[in-house]
Amino acid sequence: MDSEVTALAARVAKAERLSILTGAGVSAASGVPTFRGADGLWKDFKPESLATPQAFARDPKLVWEWYDWRRQAIASCEPNAAHRVLAEWSRRFPNFTLITQNVDGLHERAGSRDVVRLHGSIWEVSCWQRCAAAPPRWRDETVPFKEIPPRCPHCGGVIRPGVVWFGESLDPAIVDRATEAADCDVFITAGTSAVVYPAAGFLELAKRHGAYTVEINPETTPATSTVDLALQGGAEVVLPRIAEDL
Ligand code: BJW
């Protein structure tokens, strides 16, 4: 892998536009569980039973118990070497875009700014009834909530996590930013199973723009056979190795 990493570092160093798409695997070394796979969050639950608006409408208490538990777990996690390298690149490279599917906030805690958050934030909430008195969404870092489901301070109704569930549209302005970033020289995808759309489509789009595409993942995914370079390993190991060669 050493010569491949050195060659990739040379491409990264001279890229006019560099874009990275991250997924849950980038936070795995911080102790945040991934969704899919042997130890994934969904080994015991079906996504449809927790990560859809229909599930929330049916049983907001059950869904909030899951999110409250995850918020508690994430609150005790720290950014890892992968988050730190990407934060350093965001300062170093003028045309660098970090797109993430992660809702944990660890990229921001490592120092990354202007992160394109496709699936929202677990640290934001909104009024489920969209009451007129409440802003569209607001930050709430309460851990744990005293009452489950937690209540809207404006109307007393239930609030919901500020994340994007299956079947919900992503914020069009965020999709526009990610679409623009896919027009780049080097596009690296790290720590994602590459099965959830539209996120997985940005790699395909980058390829169509002629970008050199790279995947960093210890496992094989549907993207592995399509990228120019697949680096097998943890993001917390591989990204620092690239950074060393820059
Ligand atoms: C490591 C590692 C280490 C481990 N280092 N790596 C086109 C085709 C087919 C379906 C669709 C389509 N377009 C839309 C859809 C429907 C749907 C979809 O994609 N379904 C597919 C699953 C079939 N998409 C949507 O519904 C999206 N909305 C949408 O498109 O709106 C328009 C529309 C509306 C109505 C109908 C149709 C279209 C919304 C998707 C929202 C996803 N939400 C979630 C939950 C967020 C909130 C929460 O956190 O609770 O987002 S689902 C979950 O999956 C979460 C993640 O962000 C997302 C992706 O997961 P990720 O990050 O890839 O994690 P894992 O666990 O899957 O993989 C981890 C990887 O890391 C593994 O590969 C490991 O090997 C690796 N790894 N250690 C590096 N150390």
Boltz pocket constraint, residues with backbone or C-beta under 6 A from the ligand:
constraints:
  - pocket:
      binder: B
      contacts: [[A, 22], [A, 23], [A, 24], [A, 25], [A, 26], [A, 28], [A, 29], [A, 34], [A, 35], [A, 36], [A, 37], [A, 40], [A, 51], [A, 101], [A, 102], [A, 103], [A, 119], [A, 163], [A, 164], [A, 165], [A, 166], [A, 167], [A, 168], [A, 169], [A, 170], [A, 190], [A, 191], [A, 192], [A, 193], [A, 194], [A, 195], [A, 196], [A, 197], [A, 198], [A, 216], [A, 217], [A, 218], [A, 219], [A, 220], [A, 221], [A, 233], [A, 234], [A, 235], [A, 236]]
      max_distance: 6.0
